[in-house]
Amino acid sequence: MKPSIKNINAYTIVALIIFIAGLLLYLTWGLRYNVWADVGIYSITIILVLGGLLGAILSLTFEKTEEEQE
């Protein structure tokens, strides 16, 4: 199944918010503490960014059921 913009729903929006939160967390942490190579912040950022990306892709690839289309 191909991702389609027609399938945007609440799950897609939440996934994109999580993705953006991961990027913002890394940028704000780096700017505030001037530490760009930290294993701890990498681990949190990777979980948020990959979770957001995979969640958005999965939520866009599922087809709507007959009840949702009506």
N, CA, C and O atoms as a GROMACS GRO file, in nm:
protein
  280
    1MET      N    1   0.083  -0.119   0.000
    1MET     CA    2   0.000   0.000   0.000
    1MET      C    3   0.088   0.125   0.000
    1MET      O    4   0.190   0.131   0.069
    2LYS      N    5   0.048   0.222  -0.076
    2LYS     CA    6   0.121   0.348  -0.081
    2LYS      C    7   0.064   0.446   0.021
    2LYS      O    8  -0.058   0.451   0.041
    3PRO      N    9   0.151   0.525   0.085
    3PRO     CA   10   0.098   0.631   0.173
    3PRO      C   11   0.017   0.731   0.093
    3PRO      O   12   0.054   0.768  -0.019
    4SER      N   13  -0.092   0.774   0.151
    4SER     CA   14  -0.179   0.870   0.082
    4SER      C   15  -0.215   0.983   0.177
    4SER      O   16  -0.242   0.961   0.295
    5ILE      N   17  -0.216   1.104   0.124
    5ILE     CA   18  -0.252   1.222   0.204
    5ILE      C   19  -0.400   1.214   0.246
    5ILE      O   20  -0.439   1.276   0.345
    6LYS      N   21  -0.480   1.140   0.173
    6LYS     CA   22  -0.622   1.127   0.205
    6LYS      C   23  -0.644   1.053   0.337
    6LYS      O   24  -0.752   1.062   0.396
    7ASN      N   25  -0.543   0.980   0.383
    7ASN     CA   26  -0.557   0.900   0.505
    7ASN      C   27  -0.513   0.972   0.632
    7ASN      O   28  -0.498   0.908   0.736
    8ILE      N   29  -0.493   1.102   0.627
    8ILE     CA   30  -0.450   1.176   0.746
    8ILE      C   31  -0.561   1.169   0.852
    8ILE      O   32  -0.677   1.198   0.824
    9ASN      N   33  -0.521   1.130   0.972
    9ASN     CA   34  -0.616   1.122   1.084
    9ASN      C   35  -0.544   1.166   1.212
    9ASN      O   36  -0.434   1.220   1.207
   10ALA      N   37  -0.607   1.143   1.324
   10ALA     CA   38  -0.550   1.187   1.452
   10ALA      C   39  -0.418   1.117   1.482
   10ALA      O   40  -0.327   1.178   1.539
   11TYR      N   41  -0.405   0.989   1.445
   11TYR     CA   42  -0.281   0.916   1.469
   11TYR      C   43  -0.166   0.978   1.392
   11TYR      O   44  -0.054   0.986   1.442
   12THR      N   45  -0.192   1.022   1.270
   12THR     CA   46  -0.088   1.085   1.189
   12THR      C   47  -0.043   1.216   1.253
   12THR      O   48   0.077   1.244   1.258
   13ILE      N   49  -0.136   1.294   1.301
   13ILE     CA   50  -0.103   1.421   1.364
   13ILE      C   51  -0.022   1.401   1.491
   13ILE      O   52   0.075   1.472   1.516
   14VAL      N   53  -0.061   1.303   1.572
   14VAL     CA   54   0.013   1.273   1.695
   14VAL      C   55   0.154   1.225   1.661
   14VAL      O   56   0.250   1.264   1.727
   15ALA      N   57   0.168   1.143   1.559
   15ALA     CA   58   0.300   1.093   1.519
   15ALA      C   59   0.389   1.208   1.472
   15ALA      O   60   0.508   1.211   1.503
   16LEU      N   61   0.334   1.301   1.397
   16LEU     CA   62   0.413   1.414   1.351
   16LEU      C   63   0.452   1.507   1.466
   16LEU      O   64   0.560   1.565   1.465
   17ILE      N   65   0.364   1.522   1.564
   17ILE     CA   66   0.397   1.602   1.682
   17ILE      C   67   0.512   1.536   1.759
   17ILE      O   68   0.602   1.606   1.808
   18ILE      N   69   0.510   1.403   1.772
   18ILE     CA   70   0.618   1.332   1.840
   18ILE      C   71   0.749   1.348   1.763
   18ILE      O   72   0.854   1.366   1.824
   19PHE      N   73   0.742   1.341   1.630
   19PHE     CA   74   0.861   1.360   1.547
   19PHE      C   75   0.920   1.499   1.568
   19PHE      O   76   1.041   1.513   1.587
   20ILE      N   77   0.836   1.601   1.564
   20ILE     CA   78   0.883   1.739   1.582
   20ILE      C   79   0.936   1.760   1.724
   20ILE      O   80   1.033   1.832   1.744
   21ALA      N   81   0.871   1.696   1.822
   21ALA     CA   82   0.918   1.707   1.960
   21ALA      C   83   1.058   1.649   1.975
   21ALA      O   84   1.141   1.705   2.048
   22GLY      N   85   1.086   1.539   1.907
   22GLY     CA   86   1.220   1.481   1.911
   22GLY      C   87   1.325   1.573   1.854
   22GLY      O   88   1.433   1.589   1.911
   23LEU      N   89   1.295   1.635   1.741
   23LEU     CA   90   1.389   1.729   1.680
   23LEU      C   91   1.409   1.852   1.768
   23LEU      O   92   1.522   1.898   1.787
   24LEU      N   93   1.300   1.906   1.821
   24LEU     CA   94   1.310   2.024   1.907
   24LEU      C   95   1.385   1.994   2.036
   24LEU      O   96   1.462   2.078   2.085
   25LEU      N   97   1.364   1.875   2.092
   25LEU     CA   98   1.436   1.837   2.213
   25LEU      C   99   1.586   1.836   2.188
   25LEU      O  100   1.662   1.889   2.268
   26TYR      N  101   1.628   1.776   2.077
   26TYR     CA  102   1.771   1.770   2.045
   26TYR      C  103   1.829   1.909   2.024
   26TYR      O  104   1.936   1.941   2.075
   27LEU      N  105   1.758   1.993   1.949
   27LEU     CA  106   1.808   2.128   1.923
   27LEU      C  107   1.814   2.214   2.048
   27LEU      O  108   1.913   2.282   2.072
   28THR      N  109   1.709   2.210   2.130
   28THR     CA  110   1.709   2.292   2.250
   28THR      C  111   1.813   2.243   2.351
   28THR      O  112   1.879   2.324   2.417
   29TRP      N  113   1.829   2.112   2.361
   29TRP     CA  114   1.929   2.057   2.452
   29TRP      C  115   2.069   2.100   2.408
   29TRP      O  116   2.152   2.140   2.490
   30GLY      N  117   2.094   2.090   2.278
   30GLY     CA  118   2.226   2.128   2.225
   30GLY      C  119   2.254   2.276   2.242
   30GLY      O  120   2.366   2.314   2.279
   31LEU      N  121   2.155   2.359   2.216
   31LEU     CA  122   2.175   2.504   2.230
   31LEU      C  123   2.188   2.546   2.376
   31LEU      O  124   2.268   2.634   2.409
   32ARG      N  125   2.110   2.484   2.462
   32ARG     CA  126   2.112   2.525   2.603
   32ARG      C  127   2.240   2.480   2.674
   32ARG      O  128   2.302   2.558   2.747
   33TYR      N  129   2.279   2.354   2.653
   33TYR     CA  130   2.394   2.300   2.726
   33TYR      C  131   2.521   2.293   2.641
   33TYR      O  132   2.626   2.253   2.691
   34ASN      N  133   2.512   2.331   2.514
   34ASN     CA  134   2.625   2.331   2.423
   34ASN      C  135   2.692   2.193   2.416
   34ASN      O  136   2.814   2.182   2.409
   35VAL      N  137   2.609   2.089   2.419
   35VAL     CA  138   2.656   1.951   2.410
   35VAL      C  139   2.583   1.886   2.293
   35VAL      O  140   2.462   1.862   2.300
   36TRP      N  141   2.656   1.858   2.185
   36TRP     CA  142   2.594   1.801   2.066
   36TRP      C  143   2.622   1.652   2.054
   36TRP      O  144   2.555   1.584   1.976
   37ALA      N  145   2.717   1.599   2.127
   37ALA     CA  146   2.750   1.456   2.120
   37ALA      C  147   2.730   1.394   2.258
   37ALA      O  148   2.824   1.379   2.335
   38ASP      N  149   2.606   1.359   2.287
   38ASP     CA  150   2.572   1.302   2.416
   38ASP      C  151   2.486   1.178   2.392
   38ASP      O  152   2.383   1.185   2.326
   39VAL      N  153   2.530   1.065   2.444
   39VAL     CA  154   2.460   0.939   2.421
   39VAL      C  155   2.319   0.942   2.479
   39VAL      O  156   2.227   0.885   2.420
   40GLY      N  157   2.300   1.006   2.591
   40GLY     CA  158   2.169   1.011   2.654
   40GLY      C  159   2.066   1.084   2.570
   40GLY      O  160   1.954   1.035   2.553
   41ILE      N  161   2.102   1.199   2.518
   41ILE     CA  162   2.006   1.275   2.437
   41ILE      C  163   1.985   1.208   2.302
   41ILE      O  164   1.877   1.217   2.245
   42TYR      N  165   2.089   1.140   2.250
   42TYR     CA  166   2.072   1.063   2.127
   42TYR      C  167   1.966   0.955   2.143
   42TYR      O  168   1.880   0.937   2.057
   43SER      N  169   1.973   0.883   2.255
   43SER     CA  170   1.880   0.772   2.274
   43SER      C  171   1.735   0.820   2.284
   43SER      O  172   1.645   0.757   2.228
   44ILE      N  173   1.713   0.930   2.352
   44ILE     CA  174   1.577   0.984   2.362
   44ILE      C  175   1.531   1.039   2.227
   44ILE      O  176   1.416   1.018   2.187
   45THR      N  177   1.619   1.108   2.157
   45THR     CA  178   1.584   1.166   2.028
   45THR      C  179   1.553   1.058   1.926
   45THR      O  180   1.458   1.071   1.850
   46ILE      N  181   1.632   0.951   1.923
   46ILE     CA  182   1.608   0.843   1.827
   46ILE      C  183   1.473   0.778   1.850
   46ILE      O  184   1.402   0.748   1.754
   47ILE      N  185   1.438   0.756   1.975
   47ILE     CA  186   1.308   0.695   2.005
   47ILE      C  187   1.195   0.786   1.957
   47ILE      O  188   1.099   0.738   1.896
   48LEU      N  189   1.204   0.915   1.984
   48LEU     CA  190   1.098   1.007   1.944
   48LEU      C  191   1.091   1.023   1.792
   48LEU      O  192   0.982   1.018   1.734
   49VAL      N  193   1.204   1.042   1.728
   49VAL     CA  194   1.205   1.066   1.583
   49VAL      C  195   1.160   0.941   1.507
   49VAL      O  196   1.075   0.950   1.419
   50LEU      N  197   1.217   0.826   1.540
   50LEU     CA  198   1.178   0.704   1.470
   50LEU      C  199   1.033   0.666   1.501
   50LEU      O  200   0.960   0.620   1.412
   51GLY      N  201   0.991   0.684   1.625
   51GLY     CA  202   0.851   0.657   1.659
   51GLY      C  203   0.756   0.746   1.581
   51GLY      O  204   0.652   0.701   1.534
   52GLY      N  205   0.792   0.874   1.569
   52GLY     CA  206   0.708   0.965   1.493
   52GLY      C  207   0.705   0.932   1.345
   52GLY      O  208   0.599   0.934   1.284
   53LEU      N  209   0.821   0.901   1.288
   53LEU     CA  210   0.826   0.867   1.146
   53LEU      C  211   0.750   0.738   1.115
   53LEU      O  212   0.668   0.733   1.023
   54LEU      N  213   0.778   0.634   1.192
   54LEU     CA  214   0.710   0.507   1.168
   54LEU      C  215   0.560   0.517   1.195
   54LEU      O  216   0.480   0.458   1.123
   55GLY      N  217   0.523   0.591   1.296
   55GLY     CA  218   0.380   0.610   1.324
   55GLY      C  219   0.310   0.683   1.212
   55GLY      O  220   0.198   0.647   1.176
   56ALA      N  221   0.373   0.784   1.158
   56ALA     CA  222   0.312   0.859   1.047
   56ALA      C  223   0.302   0.772   0.923
   56ALA      O  224   0.199   0.772   0.855
   57ILE      N  225   0.406   0.697   0.893
   57ILE     CA  226   0.402   0.610   0.774
   57ILE      C  227   0.295   0.502   0.790
   57ILE      O  228   0.219   0.476   0.696
   58LEU      N  229   0.290   0.441   0.907
   58LEU     CA  230   0.189   0.337   0.928
   58LEU      C  231   0.047   0.392   0.922
   58LEU      O  232  -0.042   0.329   0.865
   59SER      N  233   0.026   0.508   0.981
   59SER     CA  234  -0.110   0.563   0.982
   59SER      C  235  -0.153   0.611   0.844
   59SER      O  236  -0.273   0.617   0.815
   60LEU      N  237  -0.059   0.644   0.757
   60LEU     CA  238  -0.094   0.687   0.622
   60LEU      C  239  -0.114   0.569   0.527
   60LEU      O  240  -0.179   0.585   0.423
   61THR      N  241  -0.060   0.452   0.559
   61THR     CA  242  -0.071   0.340   0.467
   61THR      C  243  -0.197   0.256   0.487
   61THR      O  244  -0.238   0.186   0.396
   62PHE      N  245  -0.258   0.263   0.603
   62PHE     CA  246  -0.378   0.184   0.626
   62PHE      C  247  -0.494   0.242   0.548
   62PHE      O  248  -0.513   0.363   0.543
   63GLU      N  249  -0.573   0.153   0.488
   63GLU     CA  250  -0.692   0.197   0.415
   63GLU      C  251  -0.807   0.215   0.513
   63GLU      O  252  -0.815   0.146   0.615
   64LYS      N  253  -0.895   0.307   0.480
   64LYS     CA  254  -1.010   0.331   0.564
   64LYS      C  255  -1.113   0.219   0.547
   64LYS      O  256  -1.129   0.164   0.438
   65THR      N  257  -1.181   0.187   0.656
   65THR     CA  258  -1.287   0.088   0.647
   65THR      C  259  -1.413   0.150   0.590
   65THR      O  260  -1.419   0.271   0.570
   66GLU      N  261  -1.511   0.070   0.565
   66GLU     CA  262  -1.637   0.121   0.507
   66GLU      C  263  -1.705   0.218   0.602
   66GLU      O  264  -1.766   0.316   0.558
   67GLU      N  265  -1.695   0.192   0.733
   67GLU     CA  266  -1.759   0.281   0.831
   67GLU      C  267  -1.691   0.417   0.834
   67GLU      O  268  -1.759   0.518   0.848
   68GLU      N  269  -1.560   0.421   0.821
   68GLU     CA  270  -1.487   0.548   0.824
   68GLU      C  271  -1.507   0.628   0.698
   68GLU      O  272  -1.499   0.750   0.701
   69GLN      N  273  -1.533   0.562   0.586
   69GLN     CA  274  -1.551   0.632   0.460
   69GLN      C  275  -1.684   0.705   0.452
   69GLN      O  276  -1.698   0.803   0.379
   70GLU      N  277  -1.781   0.659   0.527
   70GLU     CA  278  -1.915   0.720   0.523
   70GLU      C  279  -1.928   0.844   0.604
   70GLU      O  280  -2.035   0.904   0.609
   0.00000   0.00000   0.00000
